Amino acid sequence: MTSTAATSAWKTSSPRSARGCAGWHSVAQPRALIVGGGPAGLMAAEVLAAGGVAVDLYDAMPSVGRKFLLAGRGGLNITHSEALADFLARYGARRAFIEPLLQAFGPQALRDWVHGLGVETFVGSSGRVFPLGMKAAPLLRAWLARLRAGGVRIHVRERWQGWTADGALHFDGAAGAHDERADAVVFALGGGSWARFGADARWMVPFAERGIALAPLRPANCGFERAGGWSEYLCARHAGQPLKNVALSFVDAQGARHTRTGECLLTRSGLEGSLIYALSAPMRDALEAAGSLRIELDLLPARELAWVEAQLARPRGSRSLASHLQGKLGLTGLKSALLHEVLGRQLPAAPAALAAAVKALPLTLSATRPLDEAISTAGGVLCETLDAQLMLRELPGVFCAGEMLDWEAPTGGYLLTACLASGRVAGQGALAWLARRPG
């Protein structure tokens, strides 16, 4: 695309480009297109509209913010209250790219912005920040009302299909195909998880055809499959149950050991849940490097190995081993069943061997769960193709934001915060571009 392809003046747009508008704008008023109605796209729209730009937002779904609403169904975690240095460390290899975005619009700025929508927030016991009432819908309703009051025009059931030969954006909508031009464009099309809510990664085809450098999409914050799966006996009794207060440990391809304590969920194929998500990036990388991944579960992370062995060495008399495990270690239910699943029906009689298994139960993981099941994705538009204002270096006037960029973060408010921050920076970048554009 030439530098003028994304910056054709509003005055040159066809009447079709103005459909849904109250009327023609002054030729002096620039026009911006936002493609994608998730948090990043909505934030870019807000910034641009506040800057006096005529904004049209297009989304392929029947309504905007669908994944945002689903993510908040169990309680919308908007950000985290931990120290900024710890917060920034959650972005791993892409910290240097994400940090300037969060310095401009970080966790506290996000909370202040939510308060400005008339929604109060609170900090939970884990340090996570939630809106009062925990729900996403009231926040989204207030946000959309403010956007519409600010002049943002939202067009739904409009799927972007790519660029035309002369650089216009081609859409297929309920009323048919049409082309749109604008002075600036912000893409915020999401990653490749939860396709039924809009993030289907179809945008990668036209981006690749345009020569934009992309990293393959990979699951992030995802579940993992155990090699060979679980027995039907275990699944029938425990699939879907939480495995509470355990520590997961593994060694990555570089020889570094990762250990974290928390809670995960037994699925019919393997494991998922908050503990797994927190380590999913290095687990995925290690699994891809080796073809499989051995992890160890400490079923009693608060106890030392010597204590566990001493308890198991105590006489059990006529009690069964299961009763002994329950009485001396408090191991019941899923934890006890998992020992039998991995070690066999006959657990080791020797206290040392059984204690070692309790403190480091080995499991081999063979694959991540499919991309569409992941909470988020890694990969997408390479960050190196963007300038500091998130404009594509090779396509002046075209900006990208949100999960379609090649970064990832664990759950806990980090994903949403960075998406909103990137949308804000892209919107500000588009405003700066419009201020200095030719003509």
N, C-alpha and C positions, 0 to 999 in steps of 0.2 A: 504494500500500500504506500502511496506517496504521502508526503506530509500534508497534502491538501485533501486526501481522501477522507480523513476523519474530521475535517474542519470546514466542510462545505457550509457556507453561511445559511442561517435559518431562512433568510429571504429567498434563497434559491430552492428551498424545499417545495415539493409539490403539495397541492391541497390535501392529498391523501395523508401526508405526514402530519397534518394538523388535526386528523380525525380524533374526536373525543375532547378537543380543546374548546374553550369558550369562544375563542376567536383568534385572529392573527395577532401576533406580538409585534411590537416595534422592531424594525429591522436592526435597531441598535442593541436589542436584547439577545444575548447569545443563548443557544439551546444546547442542552446536554442530554444524552441518552444513558440511562442506567439499564444494564441487561442483567437481571437477576434480582429477585425480591427477598433475599435472606437478610440477616442482620448487617452484613457489610454493604450490600447494595442500598438498603434503606438509610444507613448512616451517610453514605456518599450523597444520596439524594437530598438529605436534610442539609448538609453542608452547602451544596450547590444552590439549593433554593434560597437559603439564608443569604447567599452571596449575590442574589439578584438574577440568577440564571433560570431560564425556562426549562423545567425538568420533566422528562417523560421516562417512566420506569416500566420496563416490559418483563413479564414473567410467564413461563410456560404453564404454570399450574393454575387451577381455578381461583386460587387466592394466594396472597404472599405470606411468607413467614411460616410455612407448614412444618418444616423440620424444627424450627425454633419452638413452635408450639408443642410438638411431640417431645422434644428434649426436656421441656418444662412440665410435662404431665405429672411426673412424680415429685416435682419441686424444682423450680427454675434456679439453678446455681449460676449466678451472673458473673461472679469473680471470687477472688480469695483475699483474705485480710493479712496474709503473711508479709513479712518484710520484702521490699521490692527486690533486693538482691536474691533472695530465695525464690521469689516469683519468677524472675528472669531466668534463673537456672533451669526452669522447667522446659525451656525451649531447645535444650540440647545443642545440636550442631548448628541450628539456625538462630541462636541467641543474638549474634551480632546483627542479623537482619531485623529481628523483631524488636530489639531493645530501643532503637530510636522511635519506633511507633508507639511503644508503651511509655516512653519518656514524655511523649506529646499527649497521650491519652491513656493513662494507667488506671489501676484499680480504683483509686479514690476519685479520679475524674469521672470514671464510669458510674460510681455510686452517686456522685453529685448530679450527673446527667439523668439518671433514673429518678432521683428526687425531683428534678425539674419537670418530669412528666407527671408529678403528683403521686408517685409510688414510693413509699418508704422502704428501707432495707434494714436487715439485721444480720448479725454475724452468728452462725451456728457454732456448736461446740467443737466442730472440726476446723473452724477457721473459715469455712466457706461462707459466702455472702449470698443471701436470698432476698427476694422482694417480700414484703409483709404480705402474708396470705399464700406465699410460695408459688403462685400460679403465673404462667406466662401470658395468658390471654388478656388480663387487665392492662398489663404493660404494653402489649402490642396494640390493643385498641387505642390507648391514649397516644401512642406514637403515630399511628396511622392518621388519627384525627389531626394531630399537629402537622403532619406532612401535607395532608390535603388542604388544611387551612393556609399553609405556606405556598400553595400553588402546585404541588407535585401531582402530576397526573399519572395514575397507575393503570396499566393495561394488562389484563390477565389473559390466560389461554393464548399467549403469543410466544411461539417458539422461535428463537433465533436459529437460522439455518446456515449462516456464514456471510461472507462478503460477496457482493456482486463484482463483476469485472472492473467497474469504475469506482469501487470502494465503498458503496453504500451497504448498509446492514439489511439483510434480507430476512423477513419474518414470515411465518405461516401462522395465521390466526383464524379465529372463528369466522371472520368475514372474508377470508381468503388471503392470498399472498400479497405482500407489499414491501417496499423498500423505504428505508429511513436514512436521513442524513442529519448530522449535527456538528456543532463546533468542537465538541469533546465527547468521548465515550468512556464509561466506566463499566468494565465487566466484573461481575461478582457472581459467578455461576456455580460455585460450590465444588465439592470433590466428586467422589464416585460411590458414596455409601447412601443407603436408604433412597434408592432411585424412585420409589413410589411417591416420595415427597419432593421430588424435583432434582436431586443431586445425582444425575445419571451420566455425567461426564461426556455427553455427546459433543460438547464444545471442543473437545480435544482434536477432533478430526479437522474442522476448519482452521483451528490454530496451527496444527501441524502443516496443513496445506499452505499456510501463510509463511511458513518457515520459522515460526516461533519455537524456541527451544523448550522442550517439555521433559520432565522426568516421569517415568511410568508410575501410575497410581498403585499404592500398596495399602493394605489395611492398617489402620492405627486404632488404638483403644479397642482391641478386638479380642475375641476368644481364641482358644487353641484346642486342637484335637490331640487326644492321647493316642499313641501308636497302638493299634489293635482295639481301640475303644474300651468301654467298660462292659462287664458282664450284664446280662439281662437282669440277673438277681439284684445287682447294685442299682441299676437304672430304675427298676420297678419300685424300689424302696426309697431311693435317695436323690434321683435326678430332680434338679430344681431347688435343692436344699443348700443353705449357706454353710460353708466351712469356715467357722469363726475363729479368730485369734490364732492364726498360723503364720509362719514365716516362710517365704519362698526364696530359694537361693539357686543361683546357677553361675557358670563361668562362661564368659563370652569368647568370641574368636580371638581376641587379643590377650586372653588370659586373665582378664579382670573379673573379680567376683562381684555379683550384684545380690544384695539381700534386702528384703523389705517385709515388714510385718503388716498384716491386715486381714481382710476377709475376702473370700472368693466364693464362687458358685459352682457346684457340680452340674454339668450339663450331660446330655445323653452321649455326647461325643468327647467331652474333655472338661475344660475349665474356662470360666470367664469371671467377670466381676471386677470390683474396684482394685483389688490387689493385682490382678492380672493386667488390667489396663495401665496401672502405674508403671509397670515394667514392660509393657508390650513392645515398645520400640526396640530396646536392646534384645529382648527375647526373639522378636521377629528377625532382626539382623543376624543373630547367632544361628537361628534355625536355617535361614537361607544360606548362610555360609557353609554349614556342615551337613545340611539335608535333614537333620533331626536335632533335637535339643533335650538334654538330660537336665531335669530340675530336681530339687530336693525340697520336700515339705517338712518343716519342723512343726509337729503337732502340739508341742508344749514350749513355745519360745521363751516363756518366762522362767523356765527351769533349766538348770545346768544338766549336762549329760550324766555327771557323777550322781546327782540327786535322783534322776530317773532310774539309773541302774540300781542304786541302793534301795529304792522303793520296790522295784521288781524282785530284788533278791530276798525280800522278807518272806518268811514262810506263808503259804496260802492255805495250808491244810487241805480240807476237802473242797474248797471253793474252786470253781472253774477258772480258767485263765481269763475269760471275759470278765468275770466278777472281780478278779484280782486287778485287772486293768482299771476297772471302774472304781474300785475301792481305794487303790493306792495312787492312781494318776488322774482319776476323773474322766477317763476316756470312755465315751459312750457314743451311741448313734452313728453318725456319719464317720467320725474319726476312727472309731473302732472298726466299722465296716471297711473303711479304706485300707486299714492295715491288713485285713484278711484278703481284700481284693488284690493287693500287690504282693503279699508274702505267701498267700495260699491259705487254705482252711486251717492247716496246722501251723500256728505261729511258732517261732523259735522258742524253745524252752529255756535256753541260756539267757540270763538277765542281760548280759552285755550285748548280745546280738539283738535282742528285742528292744533294748534301750536305744541302740544305734539306729534302728529303724524308726522308732518314735521321733527321734531328733533329726533324722535325715531320710525320710521316706522317698525312695527314688521313683521318678516317673519320666517316661520318654514321650516327648511331644513330637508329632510328625508333620503338622501343618497348622497354619492359621485358619480360622473360619473364613468363608467367602467374603470378598470385598464388600458386597452389598449389605452384609450383616454388621459390618464394623460401625462404630460410633462416628468415626472420622477416617480420613485418608491422608497419607503422605504422598508426595509427588505432585505434579502439576507444572505450572509455569515456573521455570527456573528463576530464582530470585536475582541471579546475575544478569538477567535480561532487562531488569527494571532499574530506573534511577531512584534517587532517595525519595521522590514523591510518587513512586509506584507507576510511573509512566514507562511503557515499553520503549526501549531505546531505539528500536528499529521502526516504530510506528508512532510518531509524534501525535499527541492528542488522544492516545488510547491508553487507558489505565486499567490495572487489574487489582483486585482486592479479595480478601477472605480466604476460604479454604481451597480455592483453585490454585493458590500459590504453593510452592514446594516447601512447606514447613509442617510441623506437627507438634502437639502438646498433649499431655495427659488430661483426663477429665478433672474437674475441680474448679471450673470457672476460667481456666487458662485459654481454652479454645474460643469461647465467646468473647472474652476480653480482647484477644488479638484480632479476631474478625472485625469487631467494632472499631478498634484502633486503626486497622488497615483501611477500612471504609472511610474513616474520617480523614486519614492522610491522603488517600486517593482523591477524595472530594476537594480537599484543600489544594492538592496538586493540580487538579483540573481547573480550579479557580485561578491559580497562578498562571497556568497555560493560557487560559482565555484572556487574562489581563495583558499578556505580552504577544498574543497571536498577531500575525500580519493583518492589516486592513481593519 
